[in-house]
């Protein structure tokens, strides 16, 4: 194993040594076991030669408020359902078909994002069948439209092409 000094290793090493020194309050007796940890951490945190994905940060600024709104609305619905026993649940298992996201990081990101919205849960991701299986606590007619809009936003975030007909339906 060769340490790649040209890939910022010395900078990372310096940062981790500084962090170690701060955490140990300058105690030099911890260097015996601390330095191997610092060296290993600096080596393991080397940036990948091949970027797995690149986000478009301006799209993230558009996605973030929409996600926060979905989370707030989902949290409110879950609270109302929990506090009013007479409220009828409309739970559903949804079989969502990917329109714009290819298998990989973008699909995984959307599946993970859905899990963070109260009242929704990703059950299974089947990239080979272009399907995502979800549990929706309170299904509404707009649920599928919301999922499709979220997929378009994530495709934009990753710089992926979206079918113009699909985009037109959700703009």
C-alpha positions in Angstrom: 0.0 0.0 0.0 1.4 3.3 -1.1 0.3 6.6 0.5 -0.8 9.0 -2.2 0.9 12.1 -1.0 -0.3 14.1 -4.0 -4.0 13.6 -3.3 -4.0 15.9 -0.2 -2.8 13.2 2.2 -0.5 15.6 4.1 -3.3 18.2 4.4 -5.7 15.5 5.8 -3.0 14.2 8.0 -2.4 17.7 9.4 -6.1 18.3 10.0 -6.5 14.9 11.8 -3.4 15.4 13.9 -4.8 18.8 15.0 -8.2 17.3 15.8 -6.5 14.5 17.8 -4.4 17.1 19.7 -7.6 19.1 20.5 -9.5 16.0 21.6 -6.7 14.8 23.8 -6.0 18.3 25.1 -2.4 18.0 24.0 -1.7 14.8 26.0 1.4 13.4 24.2 1.0 10.0 26.0 -1.8 9.1 23.7 0.3 9.4 20.5 1.4 5.7 20.8 -2.1 4.5 19.8 -3.4 7.8 18.4 -0.9 8.2 15.5 -1.8 4.9 13.9 -5.5 5.8 14.0 -4.7 9.3 12.6 -2.6 7.8 9.8 -5.2 5.2 8.9 -8.0 7.8 8.9 -6.0 10.2 6.7 -5.3 7.4 4.3 -8.9 6.0 4.3 -10.5 9.4 3.7 -8.7 9.9 0.4 -11.1 11.2 -2.3 -12.2 8.8 -4.9 -10.6 9.1 -8.3 -13.9 8.5 -10.0 -16.8 10.7 -8.7 -19.8 8.6 -8.0 -22.2 11.5 -8.6 -22.3 15.2 -8.8 -25.1 17.3 -7.4 -26.3 20.5 -8.8 -26.4 22.6 -5.7 -28.8 25.2 -7.1 -31.3 22.3 -7.5 -30.7 21.2 -3.9 -31.8 24.7 -2.8 -35.1 24.1 -4.6 -35.5 20.5 -3.3 -34.8 21.3 0.3 -37.9 23.5 1.0 -40.1 21.0 -0.8 -38.7 18.2 1.3 -39.2 20.2 4.5 -42.8 20.9 3.5 -43.4 17.2 2.8 -41.9 16.3 6.2 -43.9 18.9 8.1 -47.1 17.9 6.3 -46.4 14.2 6.9 -45.6 14.9 10.6 -48.8 16.8 11.0 -50.9 14.1 9.4 -49.3 11.4 11.6 -50.0 13.5 14.7 -53.6 14.1 13.7 -54.1 10.4 13.0 -52.5 9.4 16.3 -54.5 11.9 18.4 -57.9 11.3 16.8 -59.0 7.6 17.1 -62.0 8.1 14.9 -59.9 9.2 12.0 -59.9 6.6 9.2 -56.5 5.4 7.9 -56.1 5.0 4.2 -52.9 2.8 4.3 -51.6 1.5 1.1 -48.8 -0.5 -0.3 -47.6 1.4 -3.4 -45.7 -0.1 -6.3 -43.9 2.9 -7.7 -42.3 2.6 -11.2 -39.1 4.7 -11.8 -39.5 7.1 -14.8 -36.3 9.1 -14.7 -33.8 7.6 -12.2 -31.4 4.9 -13.3 -30.3 2.2 -10.8 -27.7 3.4 -8.4 -27.1 6.4 -6.2 -30.1 8.5 -7.4 -32.6 5.7 -6.7 -31.1 5.0 -3.4 -31.2 8.7 -2.5 -34.9 8.9 -3.3 -35.7 5.7 -1.4 -33.8 7.1 1.6 -35.4 10.5 1.4 -38.9 8.9 1.3 -38.0 7.1 4.6 -37.4 10.5 6.2 -40.9 11.8 5.5 -43.3 10.8 8.3 -46.0 8.4 7.3 -44.0 6.8 4.4 -41.6 3.9 4.4 -39.6 2.3 1.6 -40.1 -1.5 1.8 -38.1 -2.8 -1.1 -36.1 -1.3 -4.0 -36.1 -3.5 -7.1 -33.7 -1.9 -9.6 -33.9 -4.9 -11.9 -37.7 -4.3 -12.2 -37.5 -0.5 -12.1 -39.8 -0.6 -9.1 -39.9 0.8 -5.6 -42.3 -0.7 -3.0 -43.6 1.8 -0.4 -46.0 1.8 2.5 -48.1 5.0 2.8 -49.8 5.6 6.1 -52.5 8.0 4.7 -52.7 7.6 0.9 -54.3 10.4 -1.0 -54.9 10.9 -4.8 -52.0 13.3 -4.9 -49.5 10.8 -3.5 -48.4 9.4 -6.8 -48.0 12.9 -8.2 -45.9 13.9 -5.2 -43.7 10.9 -5.7 -43.2 11.7 -9.4 -42.4 15.4 -8.6 -39.8 14.2 -6.1 -38.3 11.9 -8.7 -38.0 14.8 -11.2 -36.4 17.0 -8.5 -33.8 14.2 -7.7 -33.2 13.6 -11.4 -32.5 17.4 -11.8 -30.3 17.2 -8.7 -28.1 14.5 -10.3 -28.2 16.2 -13.7 -30.2 13.3 -15.3 -32.5 13.7 -18.3 -36.3 13.7 -17.7 -38.8 12.9 -20.3 -40.4 16.3 -21.4 -43.9 14.8 -21.3 -43.4 13.7 -17.6 -41.9 17.1 -16.7 -44.7 19.0 -18.4 -47.3 17.1 -16.3 -45.7 18.2 -13.1 -44.6 21.8 -13.8 
